[in-house]
Amino acid sequence: MVGVCLTGIGLLHVTITLRARQTVADDLLSVDALLFLIATLSSYFALRVQGTARLHWLERIADATFIVAMLLLTAACFIITYALNG
């Protein structure tokens, strides 16, 4: 998913350069890549941890950040689609 965000940022910069339009979509995708990284790392550490309480805490962090990142990715897609086609 981080690769999708990076590809989107690259394509967006090419489009912005050609059309001379600015959007917040590349900023959203950058934050989104960080959220996917947090979700991945917390999921990884949840698999490695021994304590049950810490396991559930890391699982909740992984779930929440993944869902927020997916929603943010969807919002960025809408911004890219409608801001650049308008």
C-alpha atoms as an extended CHARMM CRD file, in Angstrom:
* protein
*
        86  EXT
         1         1  MET       CA              0.0000000000        0.0000000000        0.0000000000  PROA      1               0.0000000000
         2         2  VAL       CA              2.9300000000        2.3300000000        0.5930000000  PROA      2               0.0000000000
         3         3  GLY       CA              3.9930000000        1.6440000000       -2.9960000000  PROA      3               0.0000000000
         4         4  VAL       CA              0.5370000000        2.6670000000       -4.1980000000  PROA      4               0.0000000000
         5         5  CYS       CA              0.8710000000        5.9290000000       -2.2760000000  PROA      5               0.0000000000
         6         6  LEU       CA              4.3370000000        6.5980000000       -3.6900000000  PROA      6               0.0000000000
         7         7  THR       CA              3.1640000000        5.8490000000       -7.2260000000  PROA      7               0.0000000000
         8         8  GLY       CA              0.2390000000        8.2040000000       -6.7350000000  PROA      8               0.0000000000
         9         9  ILE       CA              2.5260000000       10.9550000000       -5.4810000000  PROA      9               0.0000000000
        10        10  GLY       CA              4.8270000000       10.5280000000       -8.4850000000  PROA      10              0.0000000000
        11        11  LEU       CA              2.0000000000       10.5730000000      -11.0000000000  PROA      11              0.0000000000
        12        12  LEU       CA              0.4320000000       13.5390000000       -9.2740000000  PROA      12              0.0000000000
        13        13  HSD       CA              3.6570000000       15.5330000000       -9.4920000000  PROA      13              0.0000000000
        14        14  VAL       CA              3.9070000000       14.8140000000      -13.2210000000  PROA      14              0.0000000000
        15        15  THR       CA              0.3020000000       15.9040000000      -13.7360000000  PROA      15              0.0000000000
        16        16  ILE       CA              0.7380000000       19.0280000000      -11.6280000000  PROA      16              0.0000000000
        17        17  THR       CA              3.8330000000       19.9700000000      -13.6140000000  PROA      17              0.0000000000
        18        18  LEU       CA              2.0280000000       19.5480000000      -16.9290000000  PROA      18              0.0000000000
        19        19  ARG       CA             -1.1930000000       21.3090000000      -15.9210000000  PROA      19              0.0000000000
        20        20  ALA       CA              0.2020000000       23.7830000000      -13.3480000000  PROA      20              0.0000000000
        21        21  ARG       CA             -2.4930000000       22.8730000000      -10.7760000000  PROA      21              0.0000000000
        22        22  GLN       CA             -1.9410000000       22.2540000000       -7.0650000000  PROA      22              0.0000000000
        23        23  THR       CA             -3.8850000000       19.8380000000       -4.8610000000  PROA      23              0.0000000000
        24        24  VAL       CA             -3.5170000000       18.5350000000       -1.3290000000  PROA      24              0.0000000000
        25        25  ALA       CA             -3.6290000000       14.9770000000       -2.6240000000  PROA      25              0.0000000000
        26        26  ASP       CA              0.1450000000       14.4760000000       -2.5640000000  PROA      26              0.0000000000
        27        27  ASP       CA              0.2400000000       15.6060000000        1.0710000000  PROA      27              0.0000000000
        28        28  LEU       CA             -2.6000000000       13.2130000000        1.8950000000  PROA      28              0.0000000000
        29        29  LEU       CA             -0.7890000000       10.3630000000        0.1820000000  PROA      29              0.0000000000
        30        30  SER       CA              2.3870000000       11.1070000000        2.1380000000  PROA      30              0.0000000000
        31        31  VAL       CA              0.5020000000       10.9600000000        5.4450000000  PROA      31              0.0000000000
        32        32  ASP       CA             -1.2580000000        7.8600000000        4.1610000000  PROA      32              0.0000000000
        33        33  ALA       CA              2.0550000000        6.1010000000        3.5170000000  PROA      33              0.0000000000
        34        34  LEU       CA              3.0930000000        6.8090000000        7.1150000000  PROA      34              0.0000000000
        35        35  LEU       CA             -0.2080000000        5.4280000000        8.4110000000  PROA      35              0.0000000000
        36        36  PHE       CA              0.2670000000        2.2350000000        6.4080000000  PROA      36              0.0000000000
        37        37  LEU       CA              3.7680000000        1.9470000000        7.8550000000  PROA      37              0.0000000000
        38        38  ILE       CA              2.4150000000        2.3220000000       11.4060000000  PROA      38              0.0000000000
        39        39  ALA       CA             -0.2640000000       -0.3000000000       10.7080000000  PROA      39              0.0000000000
        40        40  THR       CA              2.2980000000       -2.7140000000        9.3040000000  PROA      40              0.0000000000
        41        41  LEU       CA              4.7870000000       -2.2410000000       12.1320000000  PROA      41              0.0000000000
        42        42  SER       CA              2.1760000000       -2.6010000000       14.8600000000  PROA      42              0.0000000000
        43        43  SER       CA              0.8360000000       -5.7320000000       13.2010000000  PROA      43              0.0000000000
        44        44  TYR       CA              4.3620000000       -7.1410000000       12.9730000000  PROA      44              0.0000000000
        45        45  PHE       CA              5.1300000000       -6.3920000000       16.6180000000  PROA      45              0.0000000000
        46        46  ALA       CA              1.7580000000       -7.8520000000       17.6570000000  PROA      46              0.0000000000
        47        47  LEU       CA              2.9330000000      -11.1550000000       16.2040000000  PROA      47              0.0000000000
        48        48  ARG       CA              6.1940000000      -10.9620000000       18.1910000000  PROA      48              0.0000000000
        49        49  VAL       CA              4.9710000000       -9.8010000000       21.6080000000  PROA      49              0.0000000000
        50        50  GLN       CA              4.4330000000      -12.2210000000       24.4930000000  PROA      50              0.0000000000
        51        51  GLY       CA              1.9420000000      -10.3790000000       26.7230000000  PROA      51              0.0000000000
        52        52  THR       CA             -1.7710000000      -10.6710000000       25.9890000000  PROA      52              0.0000000000
        53        53  ALA       CA             -2.5940000000       -7.0970000000       27.0020000000  PROA      53              0.0000000000
        54        54  ARG       CA              0.1370000000       -5.6650000000       24.7770000000  PROA      54              0.0000000000
        55        55  LEU       CA             -0.9460000000       -7.9760000000       21.9330000000  PROA      55              0.0000000000
        56        56  HSD       CA             -4.5120000000       -6.6340000000       21.9880000000  PROA      56              0.0000000000
        57        57  TRP       CA             -3.2510000000       -3.0480000000       22.2520000000  PROA      57              0.0000000000
        58        58  LEU       CA             -1.0200000000       -3.4710000000       19.1770000000  PROA      58              0.0000000000
        59        59  GLU       CA             -3.8120000000       -5.2110000000       17.2680000000  PROA      59              0.0000000000
        60        60  ARG       CA             -6.1630000000       -2.2870000000       17.9350000000  PROA      60              0.0000000000
        61        61  ILE       CA             -3.5260000000        0.1740000000       16.7460000000  PROA      61              0.0000000000
        62        62  ALA       CA             -2.9270000000       -1.8740000000       13.5890000000  PROA      62              0.0000000000
        63        63  ASP       CA             -6.6480000000       -2.1650000000       12.8390000000  PROA      63              0.0000000000
        64        64  ALA       CA             -7.4170000000        1.4920000000       13.4690000000  PROA      64              0.0000000000
        65        65  THR       CA             -4.4920000000        2.8810000000       11.4850000000  PROA      65              0.0000000000
        66        66  PHE       CA             -5.1620000000        0.5310000000        8.5660000000  PROA      66              0.0000000000
        67        67  ILE       CA             -8.8260000000        1.5740000000        8.3560000000  PROA      67              0.0000000000
        68        68  VAL       CA             -7.9430000000        5.2780000000        8.6290000000  PROA      68              0.0000000000
        69        69  ALA       CA             -5.2500000000        4.8550000000        5.9680000000  PROA      69              0.0000000000
        70        70  MET       CA             -7.6730000000        3.1360000000        3.5980000000  PROA      70              0.0000000000
        71        71  LEU       CA            -10.2400000000        5.9080000000        4.0850000000  PROA      71              0.0000000000
        72        72  LEU       CA             -7.5660000000        8.5350000000        3.4980000000  PROA      72              0.0000000000
        73        73  LEU       CA             -6.4250000000        6.7380000000        0.3430000000  PROA      73              0.0000000000
        74        74  THR       CA             -9.9990000000        6.7550000000       -0.9350000000  PROA      74              0.0000000000
        75        75  ALA       CA            -10.3310000000       10.4640000000       -0.1570000000  PROA      75              0.0000000000
        76        76  ALA       CA             -7.0680000000       11.1820000000       -1.9880000000  PROA      76              0.0000000000
        77        77  CYS       CA             -8.3540000000        9.2500000000       -5.0080000000  PROA      77              0.0000000000
        78        78  PHE       CA            -11.4890000000       11.3780000000       -5.0910000000  PROA      78              0.0000000000
        79        79  ILE       CA             -9.4410000000       14.5670000000       -4.7900000000  PROA      79              0.0000000000
        80        80  ILE       CA             -7.1250000000       13.4680000000       -7.5970000000  PROA      80              0.0000000000
        81        81  THR       CA            -10.0160000000       12.4630000000       -9.8330000000  PROA      81              0.0000000000
        82        82  TYR       CA            -12.1930000000       15.5390000000       -9.3860000000  PROA      82              0.0000000000
        83        83  ALA       CA             -9.5570000000       18.2470000000       -8.8850000000  PROA      83              0.0000000000
        84        84  LEU       CA             -7.5050000000       17.3120000000      -11.9250000000  PROA      84              0.0000000000
        85        85  ASN       CA            -10.4720000000       16.6260000000      -14.2220000000  PROA      85              0.0000000000
        86        86  GLY       CA            -12.2950000000       19.8200000000      -13.3010000000  PROA      86              0.0000000000
